[in-house]
């Protein structure tokens, strides 16, 4: 149980284009999802908290107009990197909290999406 | 600012030995504690969580929590080469479900 998927697993795009990443909870409902990014040899950096049916809460320093988050249903959150630039190249990982399980604040991670902007 | 500290390692242990990974946290109000394993190029995988002082065992893994000392550890018994990975300690203050991660300890299990 508590499986989270992400799509795509990797993407290469040209500078200036937008990229959408999907995060799905496959066998549970997730009222809250999180988006992280991770640069090589660094730890996870939380970008934003996504709550179903409401606006995402962004961490300090994360541009909300650049990283658009939509949590349209209890099983799907999307992250759109708008006008991507090479410095946005990173490993983007989502996580979800499984409502109703014994541990109500345990985050389960998706497999990640590796974004390379040329 | 809430902080979670881990020794970056690498921690090298021989196969079959016990690996001990340590983590300290700054927020005394922290409520729940998590250990994740992350292989190179992959996303974190939950190993176990602990809420109460004391030990919690799950197979070859034991998490230990001491809230008075603001210290949480992970013991891996009978270490295997497949345990070689980075181990992330994460702490939740119980208010917003957000986790604060340590930078991780890289474990190397040698043959």
Interface residues (C-beta under 8 A of the other chain):
Chain A: X32 X34 X42 X43 X44 X46 X49 X91 X93 X97 X103 X105 X106 X107 X108 X109 X110 X111 X112
Chain B: X32 X34 X36 X42 X43 X44 X45 X46 X49 X88 X90 X92 X94 X96 X97 X98 X99 X101 X102 X103 X104
